[in-house]
Amino acid sequence: MTNGYMVNGDFSSPETFVFSTKDVCVLPSGVYQCRHGVKPGMSIVDHHRVTVTVISAQVKEFYKQKKPFRIYHGSTNATRDTTFQRDSVVDTSPLRFVLNIDQKNKTVLVEPNVSMEQLVSITLPFGLVPLVVPEFRKITVGGAFAGTGGESSSYKHGFFDSTVEKIEMVLATGEVVMTSESERPDLFHGAAGTFGSLGVTTLLTVRLIEAKLYVQLTYQPVQGMPQALERIKAAAKNPKVDFIDGILYALDKGVIITGKMTNDAVGSRSIQYFSRAQDPWFYLHAESLLKRDPSTAQIISTPIKDYLFRYDRGAFWTGTYAFRYFLMPFNWVTRFLFAYFFQTHVMYHAMHKSGHSKKYIIQDTVVPFRSAQRFVEYLDNSLGIFPLWLCPIKPSAIGGMNPRSLWADPNSEGGEDEMLLNIGVWGPGPKNQQKFITKNVELEKELNKLGGTKWLYAQTYYTEEEFWQTYDRELYDALREKYDAESLPDVYTKVKVNLKALETPVVPDRWLLKYTWHIWPISGLYGVLHAIFRSDYLLSH
């Protein structure tokens, strides 16, 4: 027993756990992993070596042909349209195992396609958890590193990639290398947020922290952004606080939620769960507390895993738009009956296949605190989208292609250590396609004006010139040249929105659907059915 968690498994030493070679598979709450796809008698470590050898050979062949390729992971949490051609893909989907947990040094050796849910399920029995856990269960370790991953502990620990100590990469030449702060540090930092455009990440060493059984949450009502920023700043100075985020329901109404890990469930109510079909969506739960008492802070406790993935059901609040589309009543009964369809990964699948991702503004933005009030006012006037998610982020002085490369103004009130604020903007856009594009373009321009930027997993409308005015092309191109990655698609090519495709409806190549696609609710139903019966929606068939 470690910190309340039962440890199952064989230890190679008192402090280091190497996963057993037995062909076993137990419940998600257990330590062992399902070894489906691993040859009988082969250890997971040997499986990793063989898989990386195959990937290396594939990459080397592409390099010889000077042919660009894409990396196929088997899933995505990107909200932009993405499809891959089978003859120009390196398949990394077999890299989905945890190889080792080092209890003494509090690190985990993990392959890139391990989901956050799997990683947390495996580390918790050892009383450990990653320092930063992105809020959706199916976000992968590699995706959080190569894309951008931040959450409510990021005010203290920064982005997910700041918690990575070492990575194994297959360079564009096929060479397998290790990178860290002390070994190829330029590549180690440069690879973060570059979407595999410098090479293929095949293994990561991620730092862990001691976990507790519960998270004690304090919900503090706020009457607008000025008060919200004050509450966040005050909470960030409290060493006992482990998590900070907030929800702004309207320009003058919101809640700041702070959390601390504990082994004792305390609070004014019994333990609150968020992971079961009968449980409330988190944003509705927080709003109900706000309505009950709009002026007094309230405290509840929730199991740590429920907390970490509290926004997965309903994908924050974007699941409400699906209810509106299908003209379904939005209440506890319907959320319970259709709970499966409102898991984030199922919603993403359906959204991509239905083509509805082209109808919603999905932007994760980040601005310095000094600009947050003005940006929220802009969003209210331009888009009128609420709720908004508020998540403070610790800035980093080390560059990369993700928003941590923002430099705070040394002359501002916060100085060089001024915190950044992630503002999640997710909601329906104008029905007119040109107006939809214009609103996204205007949002990006406003961000730049206010010293902010955005997550690149989302919809990116920058022209190439605008993109490289925001990010450091000189540094990025120097890395691509040094590590022979110039034959790979660059990061702008990977993340930009295809405007021509945006203006053309995605209609499946089936004669009946061609004639009925624009009839409500055919496209939506097709997306839902595809999510039920087809697991692969990224590869072109």
C-alpha positions in Angstrom: 0.0 0.0 0.0 1.4 3.4 -1.0 -0.4 6.5 0.1 -3.7 4.8 0.0 -3.2 3.1 -3.4 -2.7 -0.7 -3.7 0.4 -1.6 -5.7 0.2 -4.7 -7.9 3.1 -6.1 -9.8 6.7 -7.3 -9.6 9.5 -4.9 -8.6 13.0 -5.2 -10.1 14.2 -3.1 -7.2 12.5 -1.5 -4.2 12.3 1.8 -6.1 11.9 0.9 -9.8 9.1 -1.0 -11.4 9.6 -2.6 -14.8 6.4 -3.9 -16.3 6.0 -7.7 -16.3 6.4 -9.7 -19.5 3.4 -11.8 -18.7 0.6 -11.6 -21.2 -2.0 -10.1 -18.8 -4.7 -7.5 -19.0 -6.7 -6.2 -16.0 -9.2 -3.5 -15.2 -8.2 0.1 -16.0 -7.7 0.8 -12.3 -4.9 -1.8 -12.1 -1.2 -1.5 -12.9 -0.8 -4.0 -15.6 -1.4 -3.1 -19.2 -3.2 -5.0 -21.9 -0.4 -6.4 -24.2 -2.6 -6.8 -27.3 -0.3 -6.5 -30.3 2.9 -7.7 -28.4 4.2 -11.1 -29.5 4.0 -13.8 -26.9 7.2 -14.1 -24.9 8.3 -10.6 -25.9 8.8 -8.0 -23.2 7.3 -4.5 -23.6 10.8 -3.1 -23.6 11.8 -5.5 -26.5 8.5 -4.6 -28.3 9.5 -0.9 -28.1 13.0 -1.6 -29.5 11.6 -3.6 -32.4 8.9 -0.9 -33.2 11.4 1.9 -33.1 13.7 -0.1 -35.5 10.8 -0.5 -37.9 9.9 3.2 -37.7 13.6 4.2 -38.2 13.8 2.1 -41.3 10.6 3.6 -42.7 11.8 7.2 -42.0 15.2 6.4 -43.5 13.5 5.2 -46.7 11.5 8.4 -47.0 14.6 10.4 -46.4 16.4 8.7 -49.2 13.5 9.5 -51.5 13.3 13.1 -50.2 9.6 12.4 -49.7 7.7 14.1 -46.9 5.6 12.0 -44.6 3.1 12.4 -41.9 3.0 10.7 -38.5 0.0 8.5 -37.8 -0.8 8.0 -34.1 -4.2 6.3 -34.5 -6.1 9.2 -32.9 -6.1 12.9 -32.5 -7.5 15.7 -30.3 -6.9 18.3 -32.9 -10.0 20.1 -34.0 -8.8 21.1 -37.5 -9.5 18.7 -40.4 -6.8 16.1 -40.8 -6.5 13.1 -43.2 -3.5 11.1 -44.1 -2.6 9.3 -47.3 -1.5 5.7 -46.5 1.6 5.7 -48.8 3.1 8.8 -47.0 2.6 7.8 -43.4 4.9 6.5 -40.7 2.7 4.5 -38.3 3.6 5.0 -34.7 0.4 3.6 -33.2 2.0 0.5 -31.7 3.9 2.8 -29.3 1.3 2.7 -26.6 2.9 1.3 -23.5 4.4 2.5 -20.2 7.9 0.9 -19.9 9.0 1.9 -16.4 8.1 3.8 -13.2 11.0 5.1 -11.1 9.6 5.7 -7.7 12.8 7.1 -6.2 13.2 9.8 -8.9 9.5 10.1 -9.5 9.6 9.6 -13.3 7.8 7.4 -15.8 9.2 6.1 -19.0 6.3 6.2 -21.5 5.6 5.8 -25.2 3.9 8.7 -27.0 0.5 7.1 -27.7 -0.3 6.3 -24.1 -3.4 8.3 -23.2 -3.5 10.5 -20.2 -6.2 8.2 -18.7 -3.9 5.2 -19.1 -0.9 7.1 -17.7 -2.8 8.3 -14.6 -4.4 4.8 -14.1 -0.9 3.3 -14.1 0.9 5.9 -11.9 -1.8 6.4 -9.3 -1.4 2.9 -7.7 2.2 4.0 -6.9 0.9 7.2 -5.2 2.2 9.3 -8.1 0.7 11.4 -10.9 2.1 13.6 -13.7 2.7 17.2 -12.7 0.4 18.4 -15.6 -2.5 16.3 -16.8 -4.4 17.7 -19.8 -8.2 17.5 -19.1 -9.3 15.1 -21.8 -8.8 11.3 -21.1 -7.7 10.4 -24.6 -5.1 13.2 -25.1 -1.8 11.3 -25.5 1.5 12.0 -23.9 3.1 12.5 -27.3 0.3 14.8 -28.4 0.6 17.0 -25.2 4.4 17.3 -26.0 4.4 17.8 -29.7 1.2 19.9 -29.6 0.5 22.0 -26.5 -0.8 20.7 -23.2 -1.8 22.8 -20.2 -4.1 22.5 -17.3 -5.0 23.9 -13.9 -1.6 22.9 -12.4 0.2 24.8 -15.2 0.2 28.0 -13.1 2.9 26.2 -11.1 4.5 23.8 -13.5 4.1 25.4 -16.9 3.0 23.5 -20.0 3.2 19.7 -20.2 6.4 19.7 -22.1 8.1 21.6 -19.2 7.6 18.4 -17.2 9.4 16.2 -19.7 13.0 15.3 -18.8 14.2 13.4 -21.8 12.8 12.2 -25.1 13.9 9.6 -27.7 13.5 10.7 -31.3 13.9 9.3 -34.7 15.4 12.1 -36.8 14.3 12.7 -40.4 17.4 10.7 -41.5 16.2 7.6 -39.6 18.9 8.1 -36.8 17.6 7.3 -33.3 18.8 9.9 -30.7 18.2 10.9 -27.1 17.6 14.5 -26.2 17.4 16.3 -22.9 18.6 19.5 -21.1 22.2 18.1 -21.3 22.1 16.2 -24.6 21.1 18.1 -27.8 19.2 20.7 -25.6 18.3 22.8 -28.7 16.4 19.8 -30.2 14.9 18.9 -26.8 13.3 22.3 -26.4 12.7 23.0 -30.1 10.7 19.8 -30.6 8.1 20.9 -28.1 5.0 22.2 -30.0 6.4 21.5 -33.5 4.0 18.7 -34.3 6.6 16.2 -35.3 8.2 18.5 -37.9 11.7 17.9 -36.5 11.4 14.2 -36.1 9.4 11.4 -34.6 9.1 11.2 -30.8 9.2 7.6 -29.7 9.7 7.7 -25.9 9.5 10.2 -23.1 10.6 10.5 -19.5 8.0 12.4 -17.7 8.3 13.8 -14.1 5.7 12.8 -11.5 4.6 14.2 -8.2 3.1 12.6 -5.1 -0.6 12.1 -5.4 -3.4 12.1 -2.9 -6.8 10.4 -2.9 -8.9 13.5 -3.3 -8.8 17.1 -4.5 -10.5 19.6 -2.2 -12.1 22.3 -4.4 -13.0 25.8 -3.4 -15.4 27.6 -5.7 -15.1 31.4 -5.4 -17.7 33.5 -7.2 -16.5 36.5 -9.2 -18.3 39.4 -10.8 -16.1 39.8 -13.8 -12.6 39.6 -15.1 -10.9 42.2 -12.8 -12.0 40.2 -9.7 -11.2 36.9 -11.5 -7.6 38.0 -12.1 -7.3 39.2 -8.5 -8.5 35.9 -7.2 -6.1 34.0 -9.5 -3.1 36.1 -8.5 -3.9 35.6 -4.8 -4.3 31.9 -5.2 -1.1 31.6 -7.1 0.8 33.0 -4.1 -0.6 30.3 -1.8 1.9 27.4 -1.7 -0.9 25.0 -0.5 -2.8 25.4 -3.8 -2.2 22.7 -6.4 -4.7 23.7 -9.1 -6.3 26.9 -10.4 -8.8 27.5 -13.2 -12.0 29.4 -13.7 -15.2 29.6 -15.8 -16.6 32.9 -17.0 -20.3 32.4 -17.6 -20.9 36.0 -18.7 -19.0 39.2 -18.7 -20.1 39.9 -15.1 -20.5 36.3 -13.7 -17.9 33.6 -13.1 -16.2 31.3 -10.7 -12.5 30.7 -9.8 -11.8 27.2 -8.7 -8.8 26.3 -6.6 -7.8 22.8 -5.6 -5.4 21.1 -3.2 -4.7 17.4 -3.0 -5.6 15.7 0.2 -6.2 12.2 1.7 -9.2 13.5 3.7 -12.5 14.2 2.0 -13.7 17.5 3.5 -16.3 20.0 2.6 -19.9 21.1 3.0 -21.1 18.2 0.8 -20.4 14.5 0.4 -17.8 13.4 -2.2 -18.7 14.7 -5.7 -18.0 12.5 -8.7 -17.8 13.6 -12.4 -16.9 10.5 -14.3 -20.1 8.4 -14.2 -23.0 8.7 -16.6 -25.2 9.9 -13.7 -22.8 12.6 -12.6 -23.1 16.3 -13.5 -21.0 17.8 -16.2 -18.4 19.9 -14.3 -19.3 23.3 -15.7 -23.0 22.7 -14.8 -22.0 21.6 -11.3 -20.0 24.7 -10.8 -22.8 26.9 -12.1 -25.3 25.2 -9.8 -23.1 26.1 -6.8 -22.9 29.7 -8.1 -26.7 29.9 -8.4 -27.1 28.5 -4.9 -25.0 31.2 -3.3 -23.5 33.8 -5.7 -21.5 35.5 -3.0 -19.9 32.8 -0.8 -17.1 30.4 -1.5 -18.1 26.8 -1.3 -15.9 23.7 -0.7 -16.3 20.1 -2.0 -14.1 17.1 -2.4 -13.7 14.8 -5.4 -11.5 11.8 -6.2 -8.3 12.9 -7.9 -9.0 11.0 -11.2 -12.5 12.5 -11.4 -10.9 15.9 -10.9 -8.2 15.5 -13.5 -10.7 14.5 -16.2 -13.6 16.6 -15.0 -14.1 18.3 -18.3 -14.0 15.2 -20.5 -17.8 14.5 -20.3 -19.3 17.2 -22.5 -15.9 18.5 -23.7 -16.1 21.4 -21.2 -19.6 22.6 -22.4 -19.4 22.1 -26.2 -21.6 19.0 -25.9 -24.5 21.4 -25.4 -24.3 22.3 -29.1 -24.9 18.7 -30.1 -28.1 18.7 -28.1 -29.2 21.9 -29.9 -28.3 20.5 -33.3 -30.4 17.3 -32.8 -33.2 19.3 -31.1 -32.9 17.2 -28.0 -33.9 18.4 -24.5 -30.9 19.1 -22.4 -31.5 17.7 -19.0 -30.1 15.0 -16.6 -32.1 12.2 -18.2 -30.8 12.9 -21.7 -27.2 13.4 -20.5 -27.4 10.1 -18.7 -29.0 8.1 -21.6 -26.5 9.5 -24.2 -23.5 9.7 -21.9 -21.3 7.5 -24.2 -21.7 10.0 -27.1 -20.5 13.0 -25.0 -17.1 11.7 -24.1 -14.7 14.0 -25.8 -13.0 11.5 -28.0 -16.4 10.3 -29.4 -17.5 13.9 -29.9 -14.3 14.7 -31.8 -14.7 11.7 -34.0 -18.3 12.6 -34.9 -17.4 16.2 -35.4 -14.7 15.5 -37.9 -16.7 13.0 -39.9 -19.8 15.2 -40.0 -17.9 18.2 -41.2 -19.3 20.2 -38.3 -15.8 21.3 -37.1 -16.0 23.9 -39.9 -19.0 25.5 -38.2 -17.6 26.1 -34.7 -14.9 28.6 -33.5 -12.5 26.5 -31.6 -9.6 28.6 -30.3 -7.4 28.1 -27.3 -5.8 31.4 -26.7 -3.2 32.7 -24.3 -2.5 36.3 -23.3 -0.5 38.1 -20.7 -2.6 39.0 -17.6 -2.3 42.7 -18.5 -4.3 42.1 -21.7 -6.9 39.6 -20.4 -9.6 42.1 -19.6 -9.4 43.8 -23.0 -9.4 40.4 -24.8 -12.5 39.2 -23.0 -14.2 42.5 -23.8 -13.2 42.0 -27.5 -14.6 38.4 -27.4 -17.9 39.6 -25.9 -18.3 42.4 -28.6 -17.1 40.3 -31.6 -18.4 36.8 -30.9 -20.6 36.8 -27.8 -19.4 33.3 -26.9 -19.8 32.2 -23.3 -18.7 30.4 -21.2 -15.0 31.0 -21.4 -12.4 28.9 -19.7 -9.7 30.7 -17.7 -6.5 28.9 -16.9 -3.3 30.6 -15.6 0.0 29.4 -17.1 3.5 29.8 -15.8 5.6 31.5 -18.5 8.8 29.9 -19.7 11.9 31.6 -20.9 12.8 28.8 -23.3 11.6 29.1 -26.8 9.5 26.7 -28.8 6.6 26.7 -31.3 4.0 26.7 -28.5 2.6 29.7 -26.5 5.3 29.3 -23.8 7.6 31.2 -26.2 5.7 34.4 -25.3 7.8 37.0 -23.6 6.2 39.0 -20.9 6.8 42.7 -21.0 9.6 43.5 -18.5 8.0 46.9 -18.0 4.6 45.6 -17.1 3.3 45.3 -13.6 4.1 41.7 -13.4 7.6 42.1 -14.7 9.4 39.2 -16.4 7.5 36.7 -14.3 4.0 37.9 -15.3 1.7 35.0 -15.6 -0.1 34.1 -18.8 -3.8 33.4 -19.0 -5.2 30.7 -21.3 -8.7 31.7 -22.4 -10.7 28.9 -24.1 -13.0 30.1 -26.8 -15.3 27.4 -28.1 -18.7 28.0 -29.6 -20.7 28.3 -32.8 -19.5 30.8 -35.4 -21.4 32.7 -38.2 -23.3 30.5 -40.6 -22.0 32.4 -43.5 -18.6 30.8 -44.4 -16.8 34.0 -45.3 -17.9 35.7 -42.1 -16.8 32.6 -40.2 -13.3 32.9 -41.7 -13.2 36.7 -41.1 -14.1 36.3 -37.4 -11.3 33.8 -36.9 -8.8 36.0 -38.8 -9.9 39.0 -36.7 -9.4 37.0 -33.5 -5.9 36.1 -34.4 -5.1 39.8 -35.3 -6.5 40.9 -32.0 -4.4 38.3 -30.1 -1.2 39.6 -31.8 -2.1 43.2 -31.0 -2.5 42.3 -27.3 0.7 40.3 -27.1 -1.0 36.9 -27.1 -1.0 33.8 -29.3 -2.9 30.5 -29.5 -2.7 26.8 -29.3 -1.8 25.4 -32.8 -3.9 22.2 -32.3 -7.0 24.3 -33.1 -8.0 26.2 -36.2 -5.1 28.4 -37.6 -6.0 31.0 -40.2 -2.7 32.9 -40.2 -1.2 33.6 -43.6 2.4 32.2 -43.8 3.8 35.7 -43.3 1.6 36.4 -40.3 2.5 33.0 -38.8 6.2 33.6 -38.9 5.8 37.1 -37.5 4.3 35.4 -34.4 6.8 32.5 -34.2 10.6 32.4 -34.5 11.3 31.2 -38.0 15.0 31.8 -37.9 15.4 29.5 -34.9 13.0 26.9 -36.2 14.6 26.8 -39.7 18.1 26.5 -38.2 17.0 23.4 -36.2 15.4 21.8 -39.3 18.7 22.4 -41.2 20.9 21.1 -38.4 18.9 17.9 -37.9 18.2 17.3 -41.6 14.5 17.8 -41.2 13.9 20.0 -44.2 12.2 17.2 -46.2 9.5 17.0 -43.5 6.3 19.1 -43.7 7.0 22.3 -41.7 4.8 23.2 -38.8 2.9 25.9 -40.7 2.0 23.4 -43.4 0.7 21.0 -40.7 -1.5 23.4 -38.8 -2.8 25.9 -41.3 -6.5 25.8 -42.3 -7.1 24.8 -45.9 -9.5 27.6 -46.9 -10.5 26.0 -50.1 -11.5 22.8 -48.2 -13.3 24.9 -45.6 -15.5 26.3 -48.3 -16.3 22.8 -49.7 -18.5 20.5 -47.7 -17.0 17.2 -46.8 -19.4 14.7 -48.3 -18.7 11.0 -48.1 -18.3 9.2 -51.5 -21.6 7.4 -51.3 -24.3 8.2 -53.9 -27.1 8.5 -51.4 -25.2 10.8 -49.0 -24.2 13.0 -51.9 -27.8 13.9 -52.5 -29.0 14.1 -48.9 -25.9 15.5 -47.0 -27.4 19.0 -46.7 -30.7 17.7 -45.3 -30.9 18.0 -41.5 -29.8 15.9 -39.6 -28.0 13.6 -42.1 -24.5 14.8 -41.7 -24.8 14.8 -37.9 -26.2 11.3 -37.8 -23.4 10.1 -40.2 -20.8 11.5 -37.8 -22.4 9.7 -34.8 -22.7 6.4 -36.6 -19.2 6.6 -37.8 -18.0 7.2 -34.2 -19.9 4.0 -33.2 -18.8 1.6 -35.9 -15.5 2.9 -37.2 -12.4 3.5 -35.0 -10.2 4.9 -37.8 -11.1 8.3 -39.2 -7.7 9.8 -40.0 -6.4 7.6 -42.7 -7.7 8.1 -46.2 -9.6 4.9 -47.3 
